[in-house]
Amino acid sequence: MKEFFALFTDFENFGNLLWLLWPVVLMTVLAFKRKSPGERALVFVLGLSYLFLAVRGNAYARYLFTLYPFFLAMVFLGVWDILGPKRQGLRWGGIFACSVLALLNIYQYRKSFGFYWNYRVLGSENNFPQKVLEFINRTDEIRPEDTVLVCSHRHLFFYYTDKKGLDARDPRLEAFFRQTTKDAALRMLKSRYGVRFILQHWTYNATPILKDIIAEDCELLVQAEGEGLFFYRLIDKDWTPTELAFLFPERSLIANGSFETWSRGPLSLPDFFDKSDNLRDGMIVREDRDVRVGHYAARITGDDFNLGQELIPIEQYRGKAVTGFVWARTRVPGKFRVEIYDGVRASFSPRHSGRDRWELLQVNHTISPEAKFVIVRLVQAARTGGRDDVIIVDGGLLVDGDWNTFYLYRRQKVQ
């Protein structure tokens, strides 16, 4: 109901003015035959515009604001007609009251009006994804026959670009979303729909298969950090372990996050991970077969343990926002996660699903200004009694900033 009737029920965007609209609409309908042709045309245009925006625009506020002048005109004409020609004082008094209400409404939501005007009309808002849209319009990589899967911000894509796009909510994609394996879905996406690029916002709730396609079969071409908008290209090849090493960002706040260095031997803790709890000899070993990034990973067997390292010196990190990532694989659901702890508060990633596949776990944390230390635990295992539970971790990193997507790993061309 709200989706299609928000124009008449969403008081947040139009404020008190909407309370006046209901009686005016009712009077207009009842006295439609007595209206002049101009007034009838105004009602017709308003009704047609509302139906169009409700059905095709899903009643988004950025579109509904275009009807604001019609609302004002209907309120003024309705009050003028209701009072009649013999009550000129009340007419002007009513118009004055409506004007005051309109001004109060505009003042109350002035920031919203200004944001939508700058963002949607002028394109001057700081959060406007100018970088992404300019790249889409100017790049030579998008051929005329290529299709962009538009997972979010379709209003920006179809308005500000002239590229061929396919809305993720298009009924034609029903067959794609019915696929049960990533490989089948990927082949269908390329062959049937001709998709070679994906546009996604971090708030878009992608299906697990689409998440896997973006994380494992796409390269990030450009992103708008402030807007959280990402533009990907589907790759046409499989990546070898050597090439996967190039996905690991060069600048990470933790050392040996890809578990390549084991100077104490393959049956001991990897280098730099001295802040680990309840990890006894033999629980953690170097893994060289099931690897996600580089040549080695870490295989841990046990219960109620932490694998972590401390950030030093602490003075460099107080008050900073950081984001941690790690690839993890396990068959145990709901046991393993990532934690960042600064002695004042802790932040956690979602727990691994236990579906026996590589999943990229992410945790966002703002370090307290009063922090005495910061420990990044790339693996935290809950106490479940499962001493034989196994998890493989690889490709851990910690970066500056509050990242709202886990697609930070960029696929790079190997020279």
C-alpha positions as CSV (number, residue, x, y, z in Angstrom):
1,M,0.0,0.0,0.0
2,K,2.7,2.5,0.9
3,E,4.6,1.8,-2.3
4,F,1.8,3.0,-4.5
5,F,0.0,5.5,-2.3
6,A,3.0,7.1,-0.6
7,L,2.1,10.4,-2.4
8,F,-0.9,10.7,-0.2
9,T,0.4,9.1,3.0
10,D,4.1,10.0,3.3
11,F,3.9,13.2,5.4
12,E,7.6,13.3,5.9
13,N,8.3,14.7,2.4
14,F,5.4,17.1,2.1
15,G,4.7,17.9,5.7
16,N,1.5,19.6,6.8
17,L,0.5,20.6,3.3
18,L,-0.9,17.1,2.7
19,W,-3.5,17.5,5.4
20,L,-5.0,20.2,3.2
21,L,-4.9,18.1,0.1
22,W,-7.5,15.5,1.1
23,P,-10.5,17.8,1.4
24,V,-9.4,19.7,-1.7
25,V,-9.3,16.6,-3.7
26,L,-12.7,15.5,-2.4
27,M,-14.3,18.8,-3.3
28,T,-12.7,18.8,-6.7
29,V,-14.2,15.4,-7.5
30,L,-17.6,16.3,-6.2
31,A,-17.8,19.6,-8.1
32,F,-15.8,18.5,-11.2
33,K,-18.6,19.5,-13.7
34,R,-18.6,23.1,-12.4
35,K,-14.8,23.5,-12.9
36,S,-13.4,25.4,-15.7
37,P,-11.4,23.6,-18.5
38,G,-8.2,24.9,-17.0
39,E,-9.0,23.5,-13.6
40,R,-10.1,20.2,-15.1
41,A,-6.8,20.0,-17.1
42,L,-4.9,20.6,-13.9
43,V,-6.6,17.8,-12.1
44,F,-6.1,15.5,-15.1
45,V,-2.4,16.2,-15.3
46,L,-2.0,15.8,-11.5
47,G,-3.8,12.4,-11.5
48,L,-2.0,11.2,-14.6
49,S,1.4,12.3,-13.2
50,Y,0.7,10.6,-9.9
51,L,-0.3,7.3,-11.6
52,F,2.8,7.4,-13.8
53,L,5.2,8.1,-10.9
54,A,3.5,5.5,-8.7
55,V,3.7,2.7,-11.2
56,R,6.9,3.5,-13.1
57,G,8.8,5.4,-10.4
58,N,7.7,3.3,-7.4
59,A,6.7,6.5,-5.6
60,Y,10.2,7.6,-4.8
61,A,10.4,11.0,-3.1
62,R,12.9,12.3,-5.6
63,Y,10.2,11.9,-8.3
64,L,7.3,13.0,-6.2
65,F,8.8,16.3,-5.5
66,T,8.1,17.3,-9.1
67,L,4.4,17.3,-8.3
68,Y,4.8,19.8,-5.5
69,P,3.7,22.8,-7.7
70,F,0.5,21.0,-8.6
71,F,-0.3,20.4,-5.0
72,L,0.1,24.1,-4.3
73,A,-2.1,25.1,-7.2
74,M,-4.8,22.6,-6.2
75,V,-4.9,23.8,-2.6
76,F,-5.1,27.4,-3.6
77,L,-7.8,26.9,-6.3
78,G,-9.7,24.6,-3.9
79,V,-9.8,27.0,-1.1
80,W,-10.7,29.8,-3.5
81,D,-13.6,27.9,-4.9
82,I,-14.9,26.6,-1.6
83,L,-15.2,30.0,0.0
84,G,-17.0,31.5,-3.0
85,P,-16.8,35.1,-4.5
86,K,-18.7,36.7,-1.7
87,R,-16.1,35.9,0.9
88,Q,-13.0,37.6,-0.5
89,G,-11.6,38.2,3.0
90,L,-11.8,34.6,3.8
91,R,-10.4,33.7,0.4
92,W,-7.3,35.8,0.9
93,G,-7.0,34.7,4.5
94,G,-7.2,31.0,3.5
95,I,-4.5,31.6,0.9
96,F,-2.4,33.4,3.4
97,A,-2.8,30.4,5.9
98,C,-1.9,28.0,3.1
99,S,1.2,30.0,2.2
100,V,2.3,30.1,5.8
101,L,1.9,26.3,6.0
102,A,3.8,25.8,2.8
103,L,6.6,28.0,4.0
104,L,6.8,26.2,7.3
105,N,6.9,22.9,5.4
106,I,9.7,24.1,3.2
107,Y,11.6,25.4,6.2
108,Q,11.1,22.2,8.1
109,Y,12.5,20.1,5.3
110,R,14.8,22.6,3.7
111,K,17.7,20.3,4.0
112,S,15.9,17.5,2.2
113,F,14.8,19.9,-0.6
114,G,18.3,21.2,-0.9
115,F,19.9,17.8,-1.0
116,Y,17.5,16.5,-3.7
117,W,18.0,19.6,-5.8
118,N,21.8,19.5,-5.6
119,Y,22.0,15.7,-5.9
120,R,19.4,14.9,-8.5
121,V,19.2,18.1,-10.5
122,L,22.6,20.0,-10.3
123,G,24.7,16.9,-9.6
124,S,26.8,19.1,-7.2
125,E,26.3,17.1,-4.0
126,N,29.5,15.6,-2.6
127,N,27.8,12.2,-2.5
128,F,26.9,12.3,-6.2
129,P,28.7,9.4,-7.9
130,Q,30.2,11.6,-10.6
131,K,33.3,9.5,-10.9
132,V,31.4,6.3,-11.6
133,L,29.0,7.9,-14.1
134,E,31.8,9.7,-16.0
135,F,33.7,6.4,-16.3
136,I,30.6,4.6,-17.6
137,N,30.0,7.3,-20.2
138,R,33.6,7.7,-21.3
139,T,35.2,4.3,-21.2
140,D,35.8,2.4,-24.4
141,E,35.5,-1.0,-22.6
142,I,31.7,-1.0,-22.8
143,R,30.8,-2.0,-26.3
144,P,27.4,-1.2,-27.8
145,E,26.3,-4.8,-27.5
146,D,27.4,-5.1,-23.8
147,T,24.8,-5.0,-21.1
148,V,25.2,-3.6,-17.6
149,L,23.4,-5.5,-14.8
150,V,22.0,-2.5,-12.7
151,C,21.6,-3.8,-9.2
152,S,20.9,-0.4,-7.6
153,H,20.7,3.3,-8.5
154,R,18.9,2.5,-11.7
155,H,17.5,6.0,-11.8
156,L,21.1,7.4,-12.1
157,F,22.2,4.8,-14.6
158,F,19.3,5.1,-17.0
159,Y,19.1,8.9,-16.7
160,Y,22.8,9.9,-16.7
161,T,24.2,7.3,-19.1
162,D,23.3,6.1,-22.6
163,K,24.5,2.5,-22.0
164,K,22.5,-0.6,-22.4
165,G,21.3,-1.8,-19.0
166,L,19.2,-4.5,-17.4
167,D,17.5,-3.8,-14.1
168,A,18.0,-6.5,-11.5
169,R,14.3,-6.5,-10.8
170,D,13.4,-7.1,-14.5
171,P,11.1,-10.2,-14.8
172,R,13.4,-11.5,-17.5
173,L,16.0,-12.3,-14.9
174,E,13.8,-14.8,-13.1
175,A,15.6,-17.7,-14.8
176,F,18.9,-16.4,-13.6
177,F,17.8,-16.1,-10.0
178,R,16.4,-19.7,-10.1
179,Q,19.9,-21.1,-10.7
180,T,21.3,-23.2,-7.9
181,T,25.0,-23.1,-8.8
182,K,27.2,-20.1,-9.4
183,D,28.7,-21.6,-12.6
184,A,25.3,-22.1,-14.2
185,A,24.1,-18.6,-13.2
186,L,27.3,-17.1,-14.5
187,R,27.0,-18.8,-17.9
188,M,23.4,-17.7,-18.2
189,L,24.3,-14.1,-17.2
190,K,26.9,-13.9,-20.0
191,S,25.2,-16.0,-22.8
192,R,21.5,-15.3,-22.4
193,Y,21.6,-11.7,-21.2
194,G,24.9,-10.5,-22.6
195,V,25.9,-9.0,-19.2
196,R,29.6,-8.0,-19.0
197,F,29.3,-5.3,-16.3
198,I,27.6,-4.9,-12.9
199,L,26.6,-1.7,-11.1
200,Q,26.0,-2.2,-7.4
201,H,25.5,-0.1,-4.3
202,W,26.7,-1.5,-1.0
203,T,23.1,-1.5,0.4
204,Y,21.9,-3.8,-2.3
205,N,20.9,-7.2,-0.8
206,A,22.4,-9.5,-3.4
207,T,21.6,-13.2,-3.5
208,P,24.4,-15.6,-2.3
209,I,25.1,-16.7,-5.9
210,L,25.3,-13.1,-7.2
211,K,27.6,-12.2,-4.2
212,D,29.9,-15.0,-5.2
213,I,29.9,-13.9,-8.8
214,I,30.9,-10.4,-7.8
215,A,33.5,-11.5,-5.3
216,E,35.1,-14.2,-7.4
217,D,34.4,-13.5,-11.1
218,C,34.5,-9.7,-11.4
219,E,37.1,-7.0,-11.3
220,L,36.4,-3.7,-9.7
221,L,36.9,-1.0,-12.3
222,V,35.8,2.1,-10.4
223,Q,34.1,3.1,-7.2
224,A,32.5,6.2,-5.6
225,E,33.7,5.9,-2.0
226,G,31.4,8.5,-0.5
227,E,28.3,7.1,-2.3
228,G,29.2,3.4,-1.9
229,L,28.7,2.7,-5.6
230,F,30.8,0.1,-7.4
231,F,31.2,-0.8,-11.1
232,Y,32.5,-4.2,-11.9
233,R,33.5,-6.1,-15.1
234,L,33.0,-9.8,-15.5
235,I,36.3,-11.6,-16.1
236,D,36.6,-14.2,-18.9
237,K,39.2,-16.5,-17.3
238,D,40.1,-18.5,-14.2
239,W,42.8,-17.1,-11.9
240,T,45.7,-19.2,-10.9
241,P,47.0,-19.1,-7.2
242,T,50.0,-17.1,-8.4
243,E,47.7,-14.5,-10.0
244,L,45.4,-14.4,-7.0
245,A,48.4,-13.1,-5.0
246,F,48.1,-9.9,-6.9
247,L,44.6,-9.4,-5.5
248,F,46.0,-8.7,-2.1
249,P,46.3,-5.0,-1.4
250,E,49.9,-3.8,-0.9
251,R,49.1,-1.6,2.0
252,S,47.6,-3.4,5.0
253,L,47.8,-2.4,8.7
254,I,48.5,-6.0,9.8
255,A,51.5,-8.0,8.7
256,N,51.6,-11.4,7.1
257,G,47.8,-11.4,6.6
258,S,48.1,-13.8,3.7
259,F,50.0,-16.3,5.9
260,E,53.0,-16.6,3.6
261,T,55.7,-16.5,6.3
262,W,56.2,-19.3,8.9
263,S,59.7,-18.8,10.2
264,R,59.0,-21.0,13.2
265,G,57.9,-23.9,11.1
266,P,54.7,-25.1,9.4
267,L,53.4,-26.5,12.7
268,S,53.7,-23.3,14.8
269,L,52.1,-19.8,14.7
270,P,52.7,-17.8,11.6
271,D,54.9,-14.7,12.0
272,F,53.4,-11.7,13.8
273,F,50.4,-13.6,15.2
274,D,51.7,-13.6,18.8
275,K,48.4,-12.3,20.3
276,S,46.6,-15.6,19.9
277,D,44.8,-17.3,22.8
278,N,44.3,-21.0,23.4
279,L,46.2,-22.1,20.3
280,R,48.4,-25.0,21.3
281,D,51.0,-26.7,19.2
282,G,49.5,-28.8,16.5
283,M,46.2,-26.8,16.4
284,I,47.4,-24.5,13.7
285,V,49.3,-25.7,10.6
286,R,50.4,-24.3,7.3
287,E,48.0,-25.2,4.5
288,D,49.4,-25.4,0.9
289,R,46.6,-27.2,-1.0
290,D,43.4,-25.3,-0.1
291,V,44.6,-21.7,-0.6
292,R,42.6,-18.6,-1.5
293,V,45.4,-15.9,-1.8
294,G,49.1,-16.5,-2.4
295,H,50.8,-19.8,-1.8
296,Y,49.8,-20.7,1.8
297,A,46.9,-20.5,4.2
298,A,46.4,-21.4,7.9
299,R,44.4,-24.5,8.9
300,I,43.2,-24.4,12.5
301,T,41.5,-27.3,14.4
302,G,40.0,-26.7,17.8
303,D,37.5,-24.9,20.0
304,D,37.4,-21.6,21.9
305,F,40.5,-19.9,20.5
306,N,41.7,-16.6,18.9
307,L,44.2,-16.0,16.1
308,G,45.3,-12.3,16.2
309,Q,48.0,-9.7,16.3
310,E,48.3,-6.3,18.0
311,L,48.5,-2.9,16.3
312,I,51.5,-0.9,17.4
313,P,52.2,1.8,18.2
314,I,48.7,2.5,19.6
315,E,49.1,6.3,19.3
316,Q,48.8,6.0,15.5
317,Y,45.4,4.3,15.7
318,R,43.3,6.0,18.4
319,G,40.1,7.5,17.0
320,K,40.6,5.9,13.6
321,A,38.0,3.9,11.6
322,V,39.3,0.6,10.3
323,T,37.9,-2.3,8.4
324,G,39.1,-5.9,8.6
325,F,38.7,-8.7,6.1
326,V,39.6,-12.4,6.0
327,W,38.8,-15.3,3.7
328,A,37.5,-18.3,5.6
329,R,36.3,-21.8,4.8
330,T,34.7,-24.2,7.2
331,R,31.9,-26.8,7.4
332,V,30.9,-25.6,10.9
333,P,28.0,-23.0,10.9
334,G,27.8,-20.1,13.3
335,K,31.1,-20.7,15.1
336,F,33.9,-18.6,13.5
337,R,34.1,-14.8,13.0
338,V,36.5,-11.8,13.0
339,E,36.9,-9.4,16.0
340,I,38.6,-6.1,16.6
341,Y,39.0,-5.2,20.3
342,D,40.5,-2.1,21.7
343,G,40.0,-2.6,25.4
344,V,37.0,-0.3,25.4
345,R,34.7,-1.9,22.9
346,A,34.7,-4.7,20.4
347,S,33.3,-5.2,16.9
348,F,32.5,-8.4,15.1
349,S,31.9,-9.7,11.6
350,P,29.0,-12.0,10.8
351,R,29.8,-15.7,11.5
352,H,30.7,-18.1,8.7
353,S,27.7,-19.9,7.3
354,G,29.5,-23.3,7.4
355,R,28.7,-24.0,3.8
356,D,32.2,-25.4,3.1
357,R,33.1,-22.6,0.7
358,W,35.4,-19.5,0.8
359,E,33.5,-16.6,2.4
360,L,35.0,-13.1,2.9
361,L,34.2,-12.0,6.5
362,Q,34.2,-8.2,7.2
363,V,34.3,-6.2,10.4
364,N,34.1,-2.4,10.8
365,H,35.4,-0.7,13.9
366,T,36.2,2.8,15.1
367,I,39.0,2.6,17.7
368,S,38.3,4.4,20.9
369,P,40.4,7.6,21.7
370,E,41.0,6.0,25.1
371,A,42.2,2.7,23.7
372,K,45.3,1.2,25.5
373,F,45.8,-1.4,22.8
374,V,44.1,-2.8,19.6
375,I,44.0,-6.5,18.8
376,V,42.8,-7.8,15.5
377,R,41.6,-11.4,15.7
378,L,41.3,-12.7,12.2
379,V,39.7,-15.8,13.7
380,Q,37.7,-16.0,16.8
381,A,36.1,-19.4,17.6
382,A,33.2,-19.8,20.0
383,R,33.2,-22.4,22.7
384,T,30.9,-25.1,21.3
385,G,32.8,-28.3,22.5
386,G,33.7,-29.2,19.0
387,R,37.5,-29.8,19.4
388,D,37.7,-31.3,15.9
389,D,36.1,-28.4,14.1
390,V,38.3,-27.1,11.3
391,I,38.6,-23.7,9.6
392,I,41.0,-22.5,6.9
393,V,41.8,-18.8,6.8
394,D,43.7,-16.7,4.2
395,G,44.1,-13.3,2.8
396,G,43.5,-11.2,6.0
397,L,44.0,-7.5,5.9
398,L,43.1,-4.3,7.8
399,V,42.7,-1.0,6.0
400,D,42.0,2.6,7.0
401,G,38.5,3.8,6.7
402,D,34.9,2.6,7.2
403,W,34.3,0.4,4.2
404,N,30.7,-0.7,3.6
405,T,31.4,-3.5,1.2
406,F,33.6,-6.5,1.2
407,Y,34.5,-6.2,-2.5
408,L,37.8,-4.5,-1.6
409,Y,39.9,-7.1,-3.3
410,R,40.7,-5.8,-6.8
411,R,41.6,-8.1,-9.6
412,Q,44.7,-6.7,-11.3
413,K,46.3,-7.6,-14.6
414,V,49.4,-9.7,-14.3
415,Q,52.3,-8.3,-16.2
